[in-house]
């Protein structure tokens, strides 16, 4: 009985199957955790979503920004981007069934001493606070107000959390922290434009504070927790920070899809180029 964690799949079904076969994943006893971004940009978004739905009794998945983008596009409040690969889902006869299932997924999951989230947890929040704030967004996604939220979800402001936030602004910053965050200040001011291993040159907060990866702030309240996250392919799976485990190794960018067995710390990776294959790695959990 094993628990495996997988990085951003993004519609790359063949590498997903490759990894599950490589570890002899058993749907009778094993569990798969996903850091989100189940679909989009890869070649088989519909087939991937159907495959994951079919194994939902053995799957724990959190929502990523691409999953939310699918919901917004399906609701008619967002246009597809040129590189999107969502047409198959949007025209599928079982589309509503699959989309409804997506709305039941959480933004954050905590179990066995691990926290699963797509982007991360901002420095000023504890895990308990992050779970509580995430539940506000999850509740709206499962309510009649879902379409209104999806329409107003997009935007980079407010760029920082405040307990006084309410309504759309509050839900948007919660969503941005948990599904889009990479760099921020120790007080949680977000830079949502820098995507590389370093912030874009000259980027500072309005107060002139230096930015750092969310997991690098020494005073962050969740520093003693183990957080499994995706969303940041340019890290190459390396954080240099105990308790911050980066799962996104850029499958959709011709990198690899990564699978981590929690108990053993064993990594298995599958190349995402044509003819890719799975290969074990001796790396243990950081």
C-alpha positions as CSV (number, residue, x, y, z in Angstrom):
1,X,0.0,0.0,0.0
2,X,1.8,3.1,-1.3
3,X,1.1,6.8,-1.7
4,X,2.6,8.5,-4.8
5,X,2.8,12.2,-5.6
6,X,2.9,13.3,-9.2
7,X,3.8,16.7,-10.7
8,X,1.9,18.8,-13.2
9,X,0.4,16.5,-15.7
10,X,-1.2,19.1,-18.0
11,X,-2.8,16.6,-20.4
12,X,0.3,14.4,-20.9
13,X,-1.4,11.0,-20.6
14,X,1.4,8.8,-22.0
15,X,4.0,9.9,-19.4
16,X,1.4,9.5,-16.6
17,X,0.7,5.9,-17.8
18,X,4.4,5.3,-18.1
19,X,5.0,6.2,-14.5
20,X,2.1,4.3,-13.1
21,X,3.3,1.2,-15.0
22,X,6.9,1.7,-13.9
23,X,5.9,1.5,-10.2
24,X,3.3,-1.2,-10.7
25,X,0.6,1.2,-9.3
26,X,-2.2,-0.9,-7.9
27,X,-5.7,0.7,-8.0
28,X,-6.7,-1.8,-5.3
29,X,-4.3,-0.5,-2.7
30,X,-2.2,2.5,-3.8
31,X,-3.1,6.2,-3.9
32,X,-2.0,8.9,-6.2
33,X,-1.7,12.5,-5.1
34,X,-1.7,15.3,-7.8
35,X,-0.4,18.8,-7.3
36,X,-2.9,20.1,-9.9
37,X,-2.8,21.3,-13.5
38,X,-4.3,18.1,-14.6
39,X,-5.0,19.5,-18.1
40,X,-4.0,22.0,-20.8
41,X,-1.0,22.6,-23.0
42,X,-0.4,18.8,-23.3
43,X,-1.7,16.6,-26.2
44,X,-4.4,14.6,-24.4
45,X,-6.3,16.8,-22.0
46,X,-9.6,15.1,-22.5
47,X,-8.2,11.6,-22.3
48,X,-6.2,12.6,-19.2
49,X,-9.2,14.0,-17.4
50,X,-11.2,10.9,-18.2
51,X,-8.4,8.7,-17.0
52,X,-8.0,10.5,-13.7
53,X,-11.8,10.6,-13.2
54,X,-11.8,6.9,-13.7
55,X,-9.3,6.4,-10.8
56,X,-10.9,9.0,-8.6
57,X,-11.4,6.6,-5.7
58,X,-7.6,6.3,-5.5
59,X,-6.8,9.9,-6.4
60,X,-6.2,13.0,-4.2
61,X,-5.9,16.1,-6.4
62,X,-5.9,19.8,-5.8
63,X,-6.8,22.4,-8.4
64,X,-4.2,24.3,-10.3
65,X,-4.5,27.5,-12.3
66,X,-5.0,25.6,-15.6
67,X,-7.8,23.6,-14.1
68,X,-9.5,26.8,-13.0
69,X,-8.9,28.2,-16.5
70,X,-10.7,25.2,-17.9
71,X,-13.7,25.9,-15.7
72,X,-13.7,29.6,-16.6
73,X,-13.5,28.8,-20.3
74,X,-16.3,26.2,-20.1
75,X,-18.4,28.8,-18.3
76,X,-18.0,31.2,-21.2
77,X,-16.3,33.9,-19.1
78,X,-12.8,33.4,-20.5
79,X,-11.4,32.8,-24.0
80,X,-8.9,30.1,-24.8
81,X,-5.3,31.1,-25.2
82,X,-3.5,30.1,-28.4
83,X,-1.6,27.3,-26.7
84,X,-4.6,25.8,-24.9
85,X,-5.6,22.2,-25.6
86,X,-9.1,22.3,-24.1
87,X,-11.3,21.9,-27.2
88,X,-11.7,18.1,-26.7
89,X,-13.0,18.6,-23.2
90,X,-15.3,21.5,-24.2
91,X,-17.0,19.5,-26.9
92,X,-17.1,16.1,-25.1
93,X,-20.5,14.5,-24.5
94,X,-19.4,13.9,-20.9
95,X,-18.1,17.4,-20.4
96,X,-20.5,18.5,-17.7
97,X,-19.8,15.3,-15.7
98,X,-16.1,15.9,-15.8
99,X,-16.3,19.7,-15.1
100,X,-18.7,19.1,-12.1
101,X,-16.1,16.7,-10.7
102,X,-13.4,19.3,-11.0
103,X,-15.4,21.7,-8.9
104,X,-15.4,19.2,-6.0
105,X,-11.6,19.2,-5.8
106,X,-9.9,21.2,-3.1
107,X,-7.2,23.9,-3.4
108,X,-5.2,22.4,-0.6
109,X,-5.0,19.0,1.1
110,X,-3.3,18.0,4.3
111,X,-2.7,14.4,5.3
112,X,0.0,12.2,7.0
113,X,2.1,15.3,7.8
114,X,2.2,16.5,4.2
115,X,0.4,19.5,2.6
116,X,-0.5,19.3,-1.1
117,X,-1.0,22.6,-2.9
118,X,-0.5,23.7,-6.5
119,X,1.6,26.9,-6.1
120,X,2.5,27.2,-2.4
121,X,1.6,28.7,1.0
122,X,2.4,32.4,1.5
123,X,4.9,33.2,4.3
124,X,2.4,35.0,6.5
125,X,-0.1,32.0,6.7
126,X,0.0,28.9,8.8
127,X,-1.2,25.7,7.1
128,X,-4.4,25.9,9.2
129,X,-5.1,29.4,7.9
130,X,-4.4,28.4,4.3
131,X,-6.9,25.5,4.6
132,X,-9.5,27.8,6.1
133,X,-9.1,30.5,3.4
134,X,-9.0,27.8,0.7
135,X,-12.4,26.6,1.9
136,X,-13.9,30.0,1.1
137,X,-13.0,29.6,-2.6
138,X,-14.0,25.9,-2.6
139,X,-17.4,26.8,-1.3
140,X,-18.0,29.3,-4.0
141,X,-16.9,26.9,-6.7
142,X,-19.6,24.5,-5.5
143,X,-22.3,27.1,-5.3
144,X,-24.6,28.9,-7.7
145,X,-22.1,31.8,-7.6
146,X,-19.4,29.8,-9.3
147,X,-19.7,31.4,-12.7
148,X,-19.6,34.9,-11.2
149,X,-16.5,34.0,-9.3
150,X,-14.8,32.5,-12.3
151,X,-15.5,35.7,-14.3
152,X,-14.0,37.9,-11.6
153,X,-11.2,35.5,-10.6
154,X,-8.6,36.9,-13.0
155,X,-6.3,39.8,-12.0
156,X,-3.1,40.5,-10.1
157,X,-4.7,42.7,-7.5
158,X,-4.9,42.9,-4.6
159,X,-1.2,41.8,-4.5
160,X,-1.2,41.2,-0.8
161,X,-3.4,39.6,1.8
162,X,-5.3,41.6,4.4
163,X,-7.8,40.3,6.9
164,X,-10.0,43.2,6.0
165,X,-10.4,42.0,2.4
166,X,-13.9,40.9,1.4
167,X,-15.8,39.7,-1.7
168,X,-14.1,39.2,-5.0
169,X,-10.8,40.8,-3.9
170,X,-10.5,38.4,-1.0
171,X,-11.3,35.3,-3.1
172,X,-8.9,36.4,-5.9
173,X,-5.9,36.9,-3.6
174,X,-6.5,33.5,-1.9
175,X,-6.7,31.9,-5.4
176,X,-3.6,33.7,-6.6
177,X,-1.6,32.6,-3.5
178,X,-2.5,28.9,-3.8
179,X,-2.5,28.5,-7.6
180,X,-0.3,31.2,-9.1
181,X,2.4,32.3,-6.6
182,X,6.1,31.9,-7.1
183,X,7.8,35.0,-5.8
184,X,6.7,37.2,-2.9
185,X,8.0,39.3,-0.1
186,X,8.0,38.1,3.5
187,X,4.8,40.0,4.1
188,X,3.2,38.3,1.1
189,X,3.3,40.9,-1.6
190,X,3.0,39.0,-4.9
191,X,5.1,39.2,-8.0
192,X,2.9,37.3,-10.5
193,X,5.1,38.0,-13.5
194,X,8.5,36.5,-12.7
195,X,8.6,32.8,-13.7
196,X,12.3,31.9,-14.0
197,X,14.7,30.7,-11.3
198,X,15.3,34.4,-10.4
199,X,12.9,37.3,-10.2
200,X,12.7,39.6,-13.3
201,X,15.5,42.3,-13.0
202,X,14.4,45.3,-11.0
203,X,11.2,43.8,-9.6
204,X,10.4,45.2,-6.1
205,X,7.4,45.6,-3.9
206,X,5.9,49.1,-3.6
207,X,7.9,49.4,-0.3
208,X,11.1,48.4,-2.1
209,X,11.3,45.0,-0.5
210,X,13.3,42.3,-2.2
211,X,11.5,39.3,-3.6
212,X,12.3,35.7,-3.0
213,X,10.6,32.3,-3.7
214,X,7.8,31.9,-1.2
215,X,9.5,28.9,0.4
216,X,12.8,30.8,1.0
217,X,11.5,33.3,3.6
218,X,13.0,32.2,6.9
219,X,10.2,33.7,9.0
220,X,7.4,31.9,7.1
221,X,4.9,30.4,9.5
222,X,4.7,27.1,7.7
223,X,8.5,26.5,7.7
224,X,8.2,23.4,9.9
225,X,5.7,21.8,7.5
226,X,6.4,19.6,4.5
227,X,4.7,21.1,1.4
228,X,4.4,19.3,-1.9
229,X,3.8,21.8,-4.8
230,X,3.9,22.2,-8.6
231,X,3.5,25.2,-10.9
232,X,7.2,26.1,-11.2
233,X,8.9,24.2,-14.0
234,X,11.9,26.4,-14.1
235,X,13.0,25.2,-10.7
236,X,13.8,21.8,-12.2
237,X,12.4,20.1,-9.1
238,X,15.0,21.7,-6.9
239,X,14.3,24.1,-4.0
240,X,17.3,23.8,-1.7
241,X,14.8,24.1,1.2
242,X,13.9,21.4,3.6
243,X,10.2,20.7,3.6
244,X,9.5,22.4,0.2
245,X,9.3,19.6,-2.4
246,X,8.9,20.9,-6.0
247,X,7.1,18.3,-8.2
248,X,6.9,20.2,-11.5
249,X,9.8,19.1,-13.8
250,X,8.4,20.6,-17.0
251,X,6.8,17.7,-18.7
252,X,4.8,19.9,-21.0
253,X,8.0,21.9,-21.8
254,X,9.8,18.7,-23.1
255,X,11.1,17.9,-19.6
256,X,9.9,15.0,-17.5
257,X,6.9,14.0,-15.4
258,X,8.0,13.1,-11.9
259,X,6.5,10.7,-9.4
260,X,7.5,10.5,-5.7
261,X,6.7,7.6,-3.4
262,X,6.2,9.3,0.0
263,X,7.3,6.5,2.3
264,X,10.5,5.5,0.6
265,X,11.4,8.9,-0.9
266,X,12.0,7.2,-4.2
267,X,11.6,9.3,-7.4
268,X,10.6,8.0,-10.8
269,X,10.7,10.2,-13.9
270,X,9.4,9.7,-17.4
271,X,10.8,11.7,-20.3
272,X,8.1,13.6,-22.1
273,X,9.7,13.6,-25.5
274,X,8.5,11.1,-28.1
275,X,9.5,7.6,-27.1
276,X,10.2,8.7,-23.5
277,X,10.7,6.1,-20.8
278,X,10.5,5.9,-17.0
279,X,13.8,5.9,-15.0
280,X,14.2,5.6,-11.2
281,X,16.2,8.1,-9.2
282,X,17.8,7.5,-5.9
283,X,16.9,11.0,-4.6
284,X,15.2,10.9,-1.3
285,X,12.6,13.4,0.0
286,X,14.4,16.6,0.9
